[in-house]
Amino acid sequence: MPRKKRVFQHHYPYHVTRRTNNRDWFNLPLFEVWDLIKDSFKYAQDNAPVVIHAFVLMDNHYHLLISTPKCNLHHFMMYFNRRISREINRRSKRENHCFANEYKATIVDDQRYLRSVYRYIYQNPIRAKITDDIFSYPYSSLHFSSYEAKLFNFKPHFHFAKEKANIEKRFSCDMERIIRLGLRRNRFQISEKNRSIASRYL
């Protein structure tokens, strides 16, 4: 089956995710990978500036919400992923590819569901049963310092303190499935059948 052609645009954010090869863990303690992630953000921003809205690192993948005013998603992801892969392989003495295939990117052009995408990203550690509280999970952009936020051009669409209750509110199983399915497409889409279900949670 041919790979879907990626759409490059500058109007709406992308949800981006990428998994490790064979879904293996990163072969490094996660706190080391987190430091490499932040170093790679700075490196990629220096070469292909973008706007970071949200990020969560898991043990074998990551989730990123990003806008590209210069239509340069592919360039940013190239610099970002190459830097991470090179440094992880160097430190872990690993020879195989760090990541599997290409990154997956979905345009989130329906503003009604943007907050739900934020919730889906930040609640990854809860779904993985790592924590019961997204704010206690250390490997997310919720923990960027003010200096790091400026360095990485981190600009969320809303203020987390004011949205704390909404971000922490768990999805129902139906809504979680709907968001997950919507993010599998090149553009975030919800079927007519699922739209009525989703409207209850917006």
Backbone as a printed PyTorch tensor [residue, N CA C, xyz], in Angstrom:
tensor([[[  0.8500,  -1.1980,   0.0000],
         [  0.0000,   0.0000,   0.0000],
         [  0.8840,   1.2460,   0.0000]],

        [[  0.7010,   2.1730,  -0.9660],
         [  1.5670,   3.3450,  -1.0500],
         [  1.3890,   4.2630,   0.1510]],

        [[  2.4830,   4.9100,   0.5600],
         [  2.4320,   5.8320,   1.6810],
         [  1.6610,   7.0830,   1.2770]],

        [[  0.8040,   7.5750,   2.1790],
         [  0.0360,   8.7790,   1.8980],
         [  0.9710,   9.9760,   1.7950]],

        [[  0.6860,  10.8310,   0.8230],
         [  1.5080,  12.0140,   0.6190],
         [  1.3130,  12.9800,   1.7760]],

        [[  2.4100,  13.4570,   2.3490],
         [  2.3340,  14.3760,   3.4720],
         [  1.9590,  15.7690,   2.9830]],

        [[  1.1110,  16.4390,   3.7550],
         [  0.6580,  17.7880,   3.4050],
         [  1.4350,  18.7990,   4.2430]],

        [[  2.0870,  19.7490,   3.5810],
         [  2.8240,  20.7960,   4.2820],
         [  2.0400,  22.1060,   4.2060]],

        [[  1.8260,  22.7250,   5.3630],
         [  1.0220,  23.9410,   5.4320],
         [  1.4390,  24.7340,   6.6720]],

        [[  0.9490,  25.9710,   6.7860],
         [  1.3550,  26.8050,   7.9110],
         [  0.1810,  27.3630,   8.7120]],

        [[ -1.0330,  26.9300,   8.3990],
         [ -2.2130,  27.4970,   9.0470],
         [ -2.5780,  26.8140,  10.3700]],

        [[ -2.3560,  25.5100,  10.4570],
         [ -2.8280,  24.7330,  11.5960],
         [ -1.6920,  23.8970,  12.1930]],

        [[ -1.8300,  23.5210,  13.4710],
         [ -0.8030,  22.6770,  14.0920],
         [ -0.8650,  21.2380,  13.5950]],

        [[  0.2430,  20.5390,  13.7860],
         [  0.3300,  19.1020,  13.5100],
         [  0.4700,  18.3530,  14.8390]],

        [[ -0.1710,  17.2000,  14.9060],
         [  0.1800,  16.2220,  15.9360],
         [  1.1690,  15.2650,  15.2700]],

        [[  2.3500,  15.1230,  15.8950],
         [  3.4070,  14.2760,  15.3350],
         [  3.7820,  13.2100,  16.3490]],

        [[  3.9740,  12.0020,  15.8790],
         [  4.4630,  10.9370,  16.7500],
         [  5.4560,  10.0770,  15.9900]],

        [[  6.3900,   9.4990,  16.7430],
         [  7.3380,   8.5670,  16.1400],
         [  7.7540,   7.5270,  17.1650]],

        [[  7.8040,   6.2740,  16.7260],
         [  8.1470,   5.1650,  17.6060],
         [  9.5480,   4.6520,  17.3160]],

        [[ 10.1120,   4.0130,  18.3270],
         [ 11.4250,   3.4030,  18.1490],
         [ 11.3240,   2.1580,  17.2790]],

        [[ 12.4580,   1.7260,  16.7810],
         [ 12.5240,   0.5230,  15.9590],
         [ 12.0660,  -0.6910,  16.7680]],

        [[ 11.1210,  -1.4450,  16.2230],
         [ 10.5510,  -2.6260,  16.8840],
         [  9.9060,  -2.2980,  18.2320]],

        [[  9.6190,  -1.0190,  18.4450],
         [  9.0070,  -0.5550,  19.7000],
         [  9.8630,  -0.8880,  20.9190]],

        [[ 11.1600,  -1.0170,  20.6920],
         [ 12.0860,  -1.2340,  21.8030],
         [ 12.2030,   0.0510,  22.6110]],

        [[ 12.6610,  -0.0660,  23.8330],
         [ 12.9280,   1.1270,  24.6180],
         [ 14.2000,   1.7870,  24.0780]],

        [[ 14.5290,   2.9600,  24.5680],
         [ 15.5900,   3.7740,  23.9780],
         [ 17.0120,   3.3150,  24.3130]],

        [[ 17.1510,   2.2890,  25.1260],
         [ 18.4720,   1.7740,  25.5220],
         [ 19.2530,   2.7530,  26.3900]],

        [[ 18.5660,   3.7540,  26.9200],
         [ 19.1610,   4.7050,  27.8540],
         [ 18.1120,   5.0240,  28.9190]],

        [[ 18.5490,   5.3950,  30.1100],
         [ 17.5700,   5.8590,  31.0990],
         [ 16.7740,   7.0360,  30.5260]],

        [[ 15.5010,   7.0960,  30.8800],
         [ 14.6420,   8.1050,  30.2630],
         [ 15.0800,   9.5310,  30.6010]],

        [[ 15.6870,   9.7290,  31.7590],
         [ 16.1320,  11.0870,  32.0970],
         [ 17.2630,  11.5220,  31.1650]],

        [[ 18.0820,  10.5750,  30.6870],
         [ 19.1240,  10.9190,  29.7140],
         [ 18.5120,  11.2340,  28.3560]],

        [[ 17.5220,  10.4350,  27.9600],
         [ 16.8400,  10.6950,  26.6870],
         [ 16.1650,  12.0620,  26.7380]],

        [[ 15.5890,  12.3950,  27.8860],
         [ 14.9150,  13.6890,  28.0420],
         [ 15.9000,  14.8390,  27.8250]],

        [[ 17.0890,  14.7210,  28.3660],
         [ 18.1100,  15.7460,  28.1480],
         [ 18.4940,  15.8360,  26.6720]],

        [[ 18.5720,  14.6730,  26.0030],
         [ 18.8880,  14.6690,  24.5740],
         [ 17.7510,  15.2850,  23.7560]],

        [[ 16.5200,  15.0380,  24.1770],
         [ 15.3580,  15.6310,  23.5080],
         [ 15.4630,  17.1510,  23.5540]],

        [[ 15.7500,  17.6810,  24.7150],
         [ 15.8190,  19.1390,  24.8580],
         [ 16.9860,  19.7210,  24.0610]],

        [[ 18.1000,  19.0170,  24.0600],
         [ 19.2360,  19.4400,  23.2360],
         [ 18.8530,  19.4200,  21.7540]],

        [[ 18.0870,  18.4130,  21.3560],
         [ 17.6770,  18.2780,  19.9490],
         [ 16.6560,  19.3270,  19.5550]],

        [[ 15.7950,  19.7200,  20.4940],
         [ 14.8780,  20.8210,  20.2280],
         [ 15.6540,  22.0890,  19.8810]],

        [[ 16.6630,  22.3870,  20.6920],
         [ 17.4560,  23.5970,  20.4570],
         [ 18.1750,  23.5070,  19.1130]],

        [[ 18.7610,  22.3520,  18.8290],
         [ 19.4910,  22.1630,  17.5750],
         [ 18.5620,  22.3280,  16.3730]],

        [[ 17.3920,  21.6890,  16.4280],
         [ 16.4520,  21.7640,  15.3110],
         [ 15.8880,  23.1710,  15.1590]],

        [[ 15.6130,  23.8500,  16.2780],
         [ 15.0970,  25.2180,  16.2050],
         [ 16.1120,  26.1610,  15.5710]],

        [[ 17.3760,  25.9330,  15.8450],
         [ 18.4160,  26.7790,  15.2570],
         [ 18.4820,  26.6200,  13.7430]],

        [[ 18.1010,  25.4520,  13.2450],
         [ 18.2040,  25.1630,  11.8140],
         [ 16.8840,  25.2860,  11.0580]],

        [[ 15.7640,  25.0710,  11.7410],
         [ 14.4550,  25.1180,  11.0850],
         [ 13.4120,  25.5600,  12.1190]],

        [[ 13.2850,  26.8550,  12.3580],
         [ 12.4210,  27.3610,  13.4400],
         [ 10.9480,  26.9820,  13.2700]],

        [[ 10.3440,  26.5500,  14.3730],
         [  8.9310,  26.1860,  14.4240],
         [  8.3770,  26.6930,  15.7600]],

        [[  7.1000,  26.3850,  16.0180],
         [  6.4750,  26.6940,  17.3090],
         [  6.0730,  25.3770,  17.9680]],

        [[  6.5570,  25.1410,  19.1870],
         [  6.2250,  23.9330,  19.9350],
         [  5.0410,  24.2380,  20.8520]],

        [[  4.0130,  23.4030,  20.7940],
         [  2.8360,  23.6070,  21.6480],
         [  2.7620,  22.5910,  22.7930]],

        [[  3.1670,  21.3660,  22.5480],
         [  3.0980,  20.3210,  23.5840],
         [  4.0250,  19.1830,  23.1910]],

        [[  4.5720,  18.5090,  24.2080],
         [  5.4540,  17.3720,  23.9500],
         [  5.4190,  16.4310,  25.1420]],

        [[  5.3900,  15.1320,  24.8510],
         [  5.4980,  14.0910,  25.8870],
         [  6.4290,  13.0000,  25.3730]],

        [[  7.3880,  12.6300,  26.2050],
         [  8.3100,  11.5330,  25.9020],
         [  7.8740,  10.2890,  26.6630]],

        [[  7.7230,   9.1700,  25.9370],
         [  7.4260,   7.8870,  26.5620],
         [  8.6480,   6.9830,  26.3780]],

        [[  8.5670,   5.7470,  26.8610],
         [  9.7750,   4.9040,  26.8500],
         [ 10.1410,   4.3790,  25.4730]],

        [[  9.2220,   4.4490,  24.4870],
         [  9.5740,   4.0010,  23.1370],
         [  8.9540,   4.8560,  22.0260]],

        [[  8.4570,   6.0310,  22.3870],
         [  7.9040,   6.9430,  21.3760],
         [  7.7170,   8.3220,  21.9890]],

        [[  7.3240,   9.2620,  21.1500],
         [  7.0020,  10.5860,  21.6550],
         [  5.7890,  11.1440,  20.9170]],

        [[  5.1540,  12.1330,  21.5340],
         [  4.0500,  12.8790,  20.9370],
         [  4.4130,  14.3580,  20.9430]],

        [[  4.1320,  15.0270,  19.8320],
         [  4.5030,  16.4230,  19.6730],
         [  3.3600,  17.1680,  18.9940]],

        [[  3.0360,  18.3610,  19.5260],
         [  2.0920,  19.2600,  18.8550],
         [  2.8940,  20.4740,  18.4220]],

        [[  2.8640,  20.7780,  17.1280],
         [  3.8120,  21.7300,  16.5510],
         [  3.1470,  22.5270,  15.4340]],

        [[  3.5060,  23.8060,  15.3290],
         [  3.0830,  24.6320,  14.1980],
         [  4.3090,  25.0540,  13.3990]],

        [[  4.1060,  25.2300,  12.0990],
         [  5.2310,  25.5170,  11.2010],
         [  4.9170,  26.7490,  10.3480]],

        [[  5.1200,  27.9550,  10.8900],
         [  4.8450,  29.1780,  10.1140],
         [  5.5880,  29.2490,   8.7920]],

        [[  6.7160,  28.5340,   8.6950],
         [  7.5140,  28.5510,   7.4650],
         [  7.3120,  27.2940,   6.6160]],

        [[  6.2700,  26.5130,   6.9290],
         [  5.9870,  25.2740,   6.1730],
         [  7.1980,  24.3420,   6.1430]],

        [[  7.8870,  24.2460,   7.2610],
         [  9.1490,  23.5030,   7.2820],
         [  9.1070,  22.2960,   8.2200]],

        [[  7.9560,  21.6510,   8.3150],
         [  7.8330,  20.5010,   9.2070],
         [  8.8930,  19.4550,   8.9150]],

        [[  9.0560,  19.1080,   7.6570],
         [  9.9720,  18.0250,   7.3140],
         [ 11.4150,  18.3750,   7.6880]],

        [[ 11.8090,  19.6160,   7.4910],
         [ 13.1700,  20.0150,   7.8310],
         [ 13.3900,  19.9760,   9.3460]],

        [[ 12.4120,  20.4890,  10.1010],
         [ 12.5450,  20.4480,  11.5530],
         [ 12.6510,  19.0100,  12.0430]],

        [[ 11.7690,  18.1340,  11.5500],
         [ 11.7660,  16.7470,  12.0080],
         [ 13.0490,  16.0360,  11.5960]],

        [[ 13.6010,  16.3820,  10.4530],
         [ 14.8670,  15.7860,  10.0230],
         [ 15.9810,  16.1400,  11.0110]],

        [[ 16.1110,  17.4260,  11.3320],
         [ 17.1450,  17.8460,  12.2810],
         [ 16.8950,  17.2500,  13.6710]],

        [[ 15.6490,  17.2650,  14.1030],
         [ 15.2950,  16.7880,  15.4340],
         [ 15.5630,  15.2940,  15.5850]],

        [[ 15.0380,  14.4920,  14.6740],
         [ 15.1740,  13.0350,  14.7910],
         [ 16.6030,  12.5560,  14.5450]],

        [[ 17.2890,  13.1660,  13.6040],
         [ 18.6790,  12.7670,  13.3430],
         [ 19.5690,  13.0360,  14.5500]],

        [[ 19.3550,  14.1750,  15.1770],
         [ 20.1550,  14.5170,  16.3540],
         [ 19.9040,  13.5190,  17.4910]],

        [[ 18.6230,  13.2210,  17.7530],
         [ 18.2880,  12.2620,  18.8140],
         [ 18.8980,  10.9000,  18.5010]],

        [[ 18.6880,  10.4180,  17.2840],
         [ 19.1690,   9.0840,  16.9010],
         [ 20.6800,   8.9810,  17.0380]],

        [[ 21.3710,   9.9890,  16.5480],
         [ 22.8320,   9.9600,  16.5900],
         [ 23.3430,   9.9210,  18.0240]],

        [[ 22.7710,  10.7480,  18.8850],
         [ 23.2490,  10.8320,  20.2600],
         [ 22.8740,   9.5890,  21.0680]],

        [[ 21.6800,   9.0540,  20.8470],
         [ 21.2870,   7.8270,  21.5510],
         [ 22.1710,   6.6670,  21.1230]],

        [[ 22.3980,   6.5380,  19.8300],
         [ 23.2570,   5.4540,  19.3360],
         [ 24.6930,   5.5950,  19.8320]],

        [[ 25.1660,   6.8170,  19.8890],
         [ 26.5330,   7.0410,  20.3570],
         [ 26.6660,   6.6760,  21.8360]],

        [[ 25.7150,   7.0980,  22.6410],
         [ 25.8180,   6.8590,  24.0830],
         [ 25.5230,   5.4110,  24.4630]],

        [[ 24.6340,   4.7790,  23.7150],
         [ 24.2490,   3.4020,  24.0510],
         [ 25.0560,   2.3730,  23.2670]],

        [[ 25.9340,   2.8660,  22.3580],
         [ 26.7200,   1.9900,  21.4790],
         [ 25.8150,   1.0750,  20.6530]],

        [[ 24.7380,   1.6470,  20.2240],
         [ 23.7600,   0.9280,  19.4090],
         [ 24.0430,   1.1980,  17.9410]],

        [[ 23.8820,   0.1760,  17.1020],
         [ 24.1970,   0.3250,  15.6750],
         [ 22.9530,   0.3620,  14.7980]],

        [[ 21.8490,  -0.1970,  15.2550],
         [ 20.6330,  -0.2250,  14.4580],
         [ 19.9610,   1.1520,  14.4550]],

        [[ 18.9950,   1.3050,  13.5480],
         [ 18.2190,   2.5400,  13.5150],
         [ 17.4840,   2.7120,  14.8380]],

        [[ 17.4740,   3.9320,  15.3220],
         [ 16.7770,   4.2160,  16.5770],
         [ 15.2650,   4.2240,  16.3590]],

        [[ 14.8240,   4.8770,  15.2780],
         [ 13.3930,   5.0110,  15.0150],
         [ 12.9650,   4.1380,  13.8400]],

        [[ 11.7040,   3.7380,  13.8800],
         [ 11.1260,   2.9210,  12.8100],
         [ 10.4460,   3.8190,  11.7840]],

        [[ 10.7440,   3.6070,  10.5280],
         [ 10.0490,   4.2860,   9.4340],
         [ 10.0600,   5.8050,   9.6000]],

        [[  9.0500,   6.4440,   9.0050],
         [  8.9210,   7.8960,   9.0640],
         [  8.0630,   8.2990,  10.2640]],

        [[  8.1520,   9.5550,  10.6300],
         [  7.2390,  10.0840,  11.6450],
         [  5.8300,  10.1730,  11.0600]],

        [[  4.8340,  10.1580,  11.9150],
         [  3.4420,  10.3150,  11.5000],
         [  2.9620,  11.7040,  11.8990]],

        [[  2.3390,  12.4060,  10.9790],
         [  1.8930,  13.7760,  11.2420],
         [  0.4340,  13.9370,  10.8160]],

        [[ -0.3590,  14.5470,  11.6920],
         [ -1.7700,  14.7950,  11.4310],
         [ -2.0600,  16.2780,  11.6210]],

        [[ -2.6650,  16.8980,  10.6320],
         [ -3.0550,  18.3030,  10.7390],
         [ -4.3100,  18.4040,  11.5960]],

        [[ -4.2440,  19.2190,  12.6430],
         [ -5.4060,  19.4080,  13.5180],
         [ -6.0500,  20.7410,  13.1390]],

        [[ -6.9350,  20.6870,  12.1530],
         [ -7.5280,  21.9150,  11.6280],
         [ -8.9530,  22.1410,  12.1150]],

        [[ -9.4260,  21.3090,  13.0230],
         [-10.7420,  21.5020,  13.6340],
         [-10.5220,  21.9730,  15.0640]],

        [[-10.6960,  23.2690,  15.2980],
         [-10.3750,  23.8670,  16.5920],
         [-11.2460,  23.3310,  17.7260]],

        [[-12.3840,  22.7360,  17.4050],
         [-13.2360,  22.1660,  18.4520],
         [-12.5280,  21.0480,  19.1990]],

        [[-11.5940,  20.3700,  18.5230],
         [-10.9510,  19.2020,  19.1220],
         [ -9.5110,  19.4760,  19.5680]],

        [[ -9.0540,  20.7320,  19.4500],
         [ -7.6610,  21.0260,  19.7730],
         [ -7.3560,  20.7310,  21.2450]],

        [[ -8.2330,  21.1400,  22.1530],
         [ -8.0120,  20.8640,  23.5680],
         [ -8.0060,  19.3660,  23.8410]],

        [[ -8.8160,  18.6260,  23.1020],
         [ -8.8480,  17.1710,  23.2730],
         [ -7.5310,  16.5430,  22.8290]],

        [[ -6.9030,  17.1040,  21.8040],
         [ -5.6010,  16.6040,  21.3600],
         [ -4.5410,  16.8870,  22.4250]],

        [[ -4.5850,  18.0720,  23.0320],
         [ -3.6850,  18.3620,  24.1540],
         [ -3.8750,  17.3230,  25.2600]],

        [[ -5.1110,  17.0710,  25.6050],
         [ -5.4070,  16.0960,  26.6710],
         [ -4.8890,  14.7130,  26.2920]],

        [[ -5.1000,  14.3420,  25.0340],
         [ -4.6500,  13.0220,  24.5730],
         [ -3.1350,  12.9070,  24.7010]],

        [[ -2.4120,  13.9600,  24.3390],
         [ -0.9500,  13.9360,  24.4230],
         [ -0.4960,  13.8220,  25.8660]],

        [[ -0.9860,  14.7160,  26.7200],
         [ -0.4930,  14.7630,  28.0930],
         [ -0.9630,  13.5910,  28.9480]],

        [[ -2.0200,  12.9140,  28.5250],
         [ -2.5140,  11.7900,  29.3160],
         [ -1.8960,  10.4530,  28.9070]],

        [[ -0.9230,  10.4850,  27.9990],
         [ -0.2270,   9.2520,  27.6270],
         [  0.3420,   8.5070,  28.8270]],

        [[  1.0260,   9.1600,  29.7430],
         [  1.5790,   8.4310,  30.9110],
         [  0.4970,   7.8360,  31.8080]],

        [[ -0.6900,   8.4590,  31.8250],
         [ -1.7960,   7.9070,  32.6150],
         [ -2.3300,   6.6540,  31.9570]],

        [[ -2.4980,   6.6980,  30.6330],
         [ -2.9930,   5.5140,  29.9200],
         [ -2.0100,   4.3600,  30.0350]],

        [[ -0.7120,   4.6740,  30.1280],
         [  0.3160,   3.6390,  30.2710],
         [  0.4780,   3.1830,  31.7260]],

        [[ -0.3570,   3.7660,  32.6100],
         [ -0.3510,   3.4090,  34.0390],
         [  0.9970,   3.7050,  34.7080]],

        [[  1.6490,   4.7650,  34.2370],
         [  2.9050,   5.2100,  34.8380],
         [  2.6340,   6.1600,  35.9960]],

        [[  1.5640,   6.9480,  35.8570],
         [  1.2200,   7.9360,  36.8740],
         [ -0.2780,   8.1500,  36.8750]],

        [[ -0.7740,   8.7300,  37.9560],
         [ -2.1890,   9.1070,  38.0260],
         [ -2.3690,  10.6030,  37.8290]],

        [[ -1.2540,  11.3190,  37.6820],
         [ -1.2890,  12.7780,  37.6260],
         [ -0.3300,  13.2560,  36.5510]],

        [[ -0.8340,  13.8990,  35.5190],
         [  0.0180,  14.3050,  34.4040],
         [  1.0890,  15.3030,  34.8400]],

        [[  0.8190,  16.0920,  35.8680],
         [  1.7730,  17.1140,  36.2900],
         [  2.9300,  16.5180,  37.0900]],

        [[  2.7990,  15.2720,  37.5290],
         [  3.9070,  14.6360,  38.2520],
         [  4.8170,  13.8480,  37.3210]],

        [[  4.4240,  13.7180,  36.0420],
         [  5.2620,  13.0170,  35.0670],
         [  6.3060,  13.9960,  34.5460]],

        [[  7.5990,  13.7230,  34.7530],
         [  8.6280,  14.7520,  34.4980],
         [  9.0170,  14.9640,  33.0390]],

        [[  8.6220,  14.0270,  32.1390],
         [  9.1510,  14.0870,  30.7790],
         [  8.1240,  14.6530,  29.8030]],

        [[  7.6610,  15.8410,  30.0900],
         [  6.7150,  16.5180,  29.2000],
         [  7.0000,  18.0100,  29.2130]],

        [[  6.4630,  18.7050,  28.2310],
         [  6.6790,  20.1490,  28.1260],
         [  6.0090,  20.9190,  29.2560]],

        [[  5.1720,  20.2720,  30.0450],
         [  4.6080,  20.9210,  31.2260],
         [  5.7010,  21.3260,  32.2070]],

        [[  6.8790,  20.7100,  32.0720],
         [  7.9760,  20.9790,  32.9930],
         [  9.0990,  21.8160,  32.3680]],

        [[  8.8640,  22.3940,  31.1940],
         [  9.8480,  23.3200,  30.6540],
         [  9.9650,  24.5290,  31.5830]],

        [[ 11.1760,  24.9370,  31.8650],
         [ 11.3890,  26.1720,  32.6220],
         [ 11.0760,  27.3610,  31.7110]],

        [[ 10.9740,  28.5410,  32.2880],
         [ 10.7150,  29.7350,  31.4720],
         [ 11.8560,  29.9620,  30.4850]],

        [[ 13.0710,  29.6340,  30.9110],
         [ 14.2220,  29.7620,  30.0080],
         [ 14.1060,  28.7720,  28.8520]],

        [[ 13.7550,  27.5120,  29.1610],
         [ 13.6160,  26.4940,  28.1150],
         [ 12.4590,  26.8280,  27.1850]],

        [[ 11.3690,  27.3480,  27.7290],
         [ 10.2180,  27.7110,  26.8970],
         [ 10.6220,  28.7350,  25.8420]],

        [[ 11.4310,  29.6860,  26.2430],
         [ 11.9120,  30.6970,  25.2880],
         [ 12.8830,  30.0830,  24.2900]],

        [[ 13.7680,  29.2180,  24.7860],
         [ 14.7800,  28.5950,  23.9470],
         [ 14.1570,  27.7090,  22.8700]],

        [[ 13.0870,  26.9770,  23.2360],
         [ 12.4480,  26.0210,  22.3130],
         [ 11.2590,  26.6320,  21.5780]],

        [[ 10.9930,  27.9280,  21.8110],
         [  9.8160,  28.5960,  21.2330],
         [  8.5390,  27.8130,  21.5830]],

        [[  8.4050,  27.5560,  22.8680],
         [  7.2610,  26.8040,  23.3950],
         [  6.1060,  27.7560,  23.6650]],

        [[  5.0170,  27.6100,  22.8990],
         [  3.8690,  28.5030,  23.0120],
         [  2.5670,  27.6980,  22.9340]],

        [[  2.0610,  27.2430,  24.0810],
         [  0.7740,  26.5360,  24.0680],
         [ -0.3630,  27.4790,  23.6830]],

        [[ -1.4800,  26.9010,  23.2680],
         [ -2.6160,  27.7050,  22.8300],
         [ -3.3990,  28.2920,  24.0000]],

        [[ -3.1630,  27.8020,  25.2060],
         [ -3.8850,  28.2990,  26.3730],
         [ -3.0230,  28.1390,  27.6160]],

        [[ -3.4310,  28.7600,  28.6950],
         [ -2.6620,  28.7650,  29.9320],
         [ -2.9780,  27.5110,  30.7320]],

        [[ -1.9380,  26.7230,  31.0490],
         [ -2.1680,  25.4260,  31.6900],
         [ -2.8050,  25.5550,  33.0720]],

        [[ -2.4130,  26.5660,  33.8260],
         [ -2.9730,  26.7060,  35.1720],
         [ -4.4860,  26.8920,  35.1200]],

        [[ -4.9540,  27.6420,  34.1210],
         [ -6.3950,  27.8740,  33.9870],
         [ -7.1130,  26.6560,  33.4230]],

        [[ -6.3820,  25.8060,  32.7040],
         [ -6.9900,  24.6340,  32.0660],
         [ -6.6470,  23.3370,  32.8000]],

        [[ -6.0690,  23.4510,  33.9900],
         [ -5.5820,  22.2760,  34.7130],
         [ -6.6610,  21.2050,  34.8710]],

        [[ -7.8430,  21.6160,  35.3210],
         [ -8.9230,  20.6490,  35.5520],
         [ -9.3400,  19.9640,  34.2590]],

        [[ -9.3570,  20.7340,  33.1520],
         [ -9.7640,  20.1690,  31.8680],
         [ -8.7320,  19.1850,  31.3340]],

        [[ -7.4430,  19.5290,  31.4610],
         [ -6.3810,  18.6550,  30.9570],
         [ -6.3400,  17.3520,  31.7500]],

        [[ -6.5810,  17.4470,  33.0580],
         [ -6.5130,  16.2690,  33.9150],
         [ -7.7320,  15.3660,  33.7960]],

        [[ -8.8410,  15.9040,  33.2900],
         [-10.0690,  15.1220,  33.1970],
         [ -9.8840,  13.9530,  32.2390]],

        [[-10.1300,  12.7620,  32.7180],
         [ -9.9140,  11.5770,  31.8950],
         [-10.9530,  11.4660,  30.7950]],

        [[-10.5230,  10.9780,  29.6400],
         [-11.4380,  10.6580,  28.5540],
         [-12.2550,   9.4230,  28.9130]],

        [[-13.4510,   9.3430,  28.3610],
         [-14.1460,   8.0570,  28.3800],
         [-13.4490,   7.1440,  27.3770]],

        [[-13.7020,   5.8570,  27.4530],
         [-13.1000,   4.9190,  26.4880],
         [-13.5170,   5.2680,  25.0680]],

        [[-14.7770,   5.6920,  24.8950],
         [-15.2700,   6.0540,  23.5660],
         [-14.5230,   7.2590,  23.0130]],

        [[-14.3620,   8.2900,  23.8370],
         [-13.7070,   9.5120,  23.3630],
         [-12.2310,   9.2690,  23.0860]],

        [[-11.5830,   8.4870,  23.9110],
         [-10.1790,   8.1570,  23.6820],
         [-10.0030,   7.4490,  22.3420]],

        [[-10.8990,   6.5200,  22.0610],
         [-10.8380,   5.7830,  20.7910],
         [-11.0830,   6.7350,  19.6160]],

        [[-12.0270,   7.6600,  19.7590],
         [-12.3640,   8.5970,  18.6910],
         [-11.1750,   9.5040,  18.3720]],

        [[-10.5280,  10.0330,  19.4080],
         [ -9.3710,  10.8960,  19.1890],
         [ -8.2330,  10.1090,  18.5500]],

        [[ -8.0060,   8.8840,  19.0360],
         [ -6.9300,   8.0550,  18.4930],
         [ -7.1640,   7.7700,  17.0160]],

        [[ -8.3940,   7.4540,  16.6400],
         [ -8.7100,   7.1930,  15.2350],
         [ -8.5540,   8.4570,  14.3890]],

        [[ -8.9730,   9.5960,  14.9430],
         [ -8.8550,  10.8570,  14.2060],
         [ -7.4110,  11.2150,  13.9100]],

        [[ -6.5110,  10.8450,  14.8270],
         [ -5.0960,  11.1830,  14.6710],
         [ -4.3390,  10.2060,  13.7740]],

        [[ -5.0180,   9.2100,  13.2510],
         [ -4.3740,   8.2800,  12.3300],
         [ -4.3930,   8.7770,  10.8960]],

        [[ -5.1050,   9.8390,  10.6290],
         [ -5.2500,  10.3660,   9.2730],
         [ -4.2700,  11.5080,   9.0390]],

        [[ -4.1250,  11.9130,   7.7680],
         [ -3.2960,  13.0810,   7.4640],
         [ -3.9140,  14.3550,   8.0230]],

        [[ -5.2390,  14.4110,   8.0300],
         [ -5.9850,  15.4980,   8.6570],
         [ -6.9080,  14.9000,   9.7050]],

        [[ -6.9770,  15.5630,  10.8570],
         [ -7.8030,  15.0570,  11.9290],
         [ -9.2690,  15.0590,  11.4950]],

        [[ -9.8830,  13.8770,  11.5010],
         [-11.2710,  13.7380,  11.0780],
         [-12.0120,  12.8000,  12.0080]],

        [[-13.2680,  13.1300,  12.2400],
         [-14.1420,  12.2790,  13.0440],
         [-15.3640,  11.9500,  12.1980]],

        [[-15.7330,  10.6930,  12.1540],
         [-16.8680,  10.2610,  11.3370],
         [-18.1710,  10.8480,  11.8800]],

        [[-19.1750,  10.9090,  11.0290],
         [-20.4880,  11.4060,  11.4500],
         [-21.0250,  10.5990,  12.6270]],

        [[-20.8070,   9.3090,  12.5920],
         [-21.2900,   8.4360,  13.6600],
         [-20.6460,   8.8000,  14.9950]],

        [[-19.3340,   9.0910,  14.9800],
         [-18.6190,   9.3950,  16.2190],
         [-18.7510,  10.8510,  16.6510]],

        [[-19.1770,  11.7300,  15.7220],
         [-19.2450,  13.1480,  16.0380],
         [-20.2620,  13.4210,  17.1460]],

        [[-21.3740,  12.7230,  17.0930],
         [-22.4030,  12.9410,  18.1310],
         [-21.9030,  12.4830,  19.4970]],

        [[-21.1080,  11.4080,  19.5220],
         [-20.5290,  10.9340,  20.7830],
         [-19.5280,  11.9540,  21.3010]],

        [[-18.6770,  12.4430,  20.4060],
         [-17.6190,  13.3740,  20.8030],
         [-18.1960,  14.6880,  21.3280]],

        [[-19.3230,  15.1140,  20.7710],
         [-19.9050,  16.3920,  21.1710],
         [-20.2730,  16.4270,  22.6500]],

        [[-20.4730,  15.2790,  23.2540],
         [-20.8230,  15.2330,  24.6740],
         [-19.6570,  15.6260,  25.5560]],

        [[-18.4340,  15.5100,  25.0280],
         [-17.2440,  15.7120,  25.8590],
         [-16.5110,  17.0160,  25.5480]],

        [[-17.0330,  17.8110,  24.6070],
         [-16.3620,  19.0530,  24.2290],
         [-16.7600,  20.1840,  25.1820]]])
